[in-house]
């Protein structure tokens, strides 16, 4: 592939649109010091511009729609968090959304890696926000882990893209996967997740646990699909990490009592499910059809995880949400058909069976069963009667996302198959 951005899927008009959206974000953040709602308005406008720009590039409309929905929910959830930088926080989430749109809008490796860094940096600030104060201690812990993860990821990506062979190539793959695991909280590199999710305010955590989890996986999938064949030893390592994360996450969630800690460990488990997609994409004998099945399953699971985490963490912030809505989210996480979480797991299972990783498919099914008690428990404990508040309105929106696959997701399958997986330098 050609390396320039213009030759890799982004037209001058698209670049101009993203630049306009960025300028709007910056201006809105600057002037929001006096009128904080201006930050929200400009962030929404910028996100819509990014959506329109990305949805007409590489036919990525279906991806863009989900990102738009998740970004808007993250933005409106910030209304429940008075903080020291009110107004600017909207701009930070808007910046994450714009970078997330770009990830499938270009086939240029440098642009994609830049988007990954752009997504990570705003979370360094968001994680420290709480009502009337800034929690520097939890911020430092989070930043240390994320910087190390980003360095590992970028180094591994550059090694893979450099055309290295043999041991050096294997080292690059391992660094990429370990950086990914540290970034998103795959066990045993998950130590920061329970502490950060439990101590930080639920609203910024809902951002970190939702939209910020999507891009690292998408970037890793595209890099692995683009550069060289992965040795089976490395594929096996990835599969073992996925299985280990499923068990650690679900067992940790079963034994945890604080709601935020339960959700933290459920995130560790969910990232294990999605890491199984990396094993499929990395497998040397995987056919293109089942590579796309793995990508489809991974994206559905990431979108389902994002919607569910936004709903549950905002319920924690709002001291509960309408019980029936939370039960629907819980059932989606468990994988009850025809909810979003079910389809994500189904596509991952199909792709694992195709590459004959029956043991990993069995572990995924087993862990889905293990997760039932704690998801039902957290829905029961956070469930309350209906109240007209932010938590419940957000819960309605995320339940609509979880229910969207009541119509079998052939529309999603066809949409994702139009997305370009490979990258150029």
Steps between C-alpha positions, in 0.01 A plus 500: 500500500607857453612673812364854473184585688325618187583177322398292797131580514463861615415772252589865545134568580506241780822638645349849490187376678701344782709818533184711521364266768826531693494881479141504627601277792790725593297820479217346699741386772667843517175691539332244725683639804209743534217306336570132555200391292678653201755221536224240471338669199825536307606144587171363363539706181861383456404136555225525238746652251742213570218253452400647164862512383580141600173341389573596139856360506558130432125432545543496878146623575403216735817545708452877505139474624601293803788734583268800467250347742764405757672839475175691552414288803845566646456873442157524660607286796759768587207724596479298823858594598566857620878537490793740488518512118130495421459565130848385405405144597250499212779600263719214623228242433430661163869466412490129588195458274665675204810281529277191521326598176837541328620148581294343220511810280860452388733217406809698597684336792648822637157666510343200672773488765468874555126453555578234760719744697242779467237274654720402792619844610160662587423207731802602711310816596151353512594226747603762759170690491256483787247737654678806639847343494770333293631156598867524402600172665272280291595706196871431546440127537286490188738714294805285586326186377361667186829660395680168537221326305513756219878474468480121479218515246665757275837324509340169410302660216810664354695172515221312321469770235876520443511166323698326774518124488565207734559575867477878455158465338386275785626754755303772321180296509541418869566868584191605306277245676644574846453874443141434397440281806638767732304775326159334526550290815546141386616271783766465633569862398180628655617615845418863432140427396334409836677781687430772242141394434421482872670820618435737208165671444255274311439751219858527365538127560201445271695681226817298561302174512305573181624703204865495611504116485401479134792651311790297648335177385408637158853631443655170613268303270590716201874482565500122543290456186746714303854395578629146464394156621496439874673184635267250667690533829402868512140420407486241778637757748223742401235231543633403846496865610140529379393190697688611812337844488154346470551291814673773705238758406194287567630345821610843623155643424329210678697566820496882487238692695543867399299566186782686323744217579255242362480701178878533492547124509222450246698729271805276546286202396349683202844605378593132513208416271608767253866393519385165362428692177868596483586129514273434201636791294856390588441137405690417178227268367202728569303571183396856422133423565571390856749779560210734432275287723749553784512875430119517491474312829768714661337827393153388612643398836692827535189704418292287738761539775510876442122539519471279808784668688357846430164384634631329814757763600245778458263295713769494771541877467124555516459258793302257291304479176170349389530128577356355174751700296793372704382140467495536121859629511597210726344249260691659211829456688412138577423433134125441500359501143419713312680776692819663375731301729363170371586576138849617591577176680337291226721641225811455715401139572446427131841639409671304782336176386612565144869519602445192720557679829221293655652526847486881492144495367403271787668728753309798359167318543594386851596851606177641362319263737728598791408866445124450548485535882693826531328675210159411640616607848627841392181565301294406805704713743514808276141467378250754638163640407472745213633852559545776241877548521810479279576142602162373384497693172847363421382152600215525249744598224748219569218244521388608153855428381492158669163424335602609151596144408142381550518550125767235413821691428541416133509877453800515733674207330474660157606836637815368667597296193535827311755630751867484397706292743846536351728800552778662300815671619 
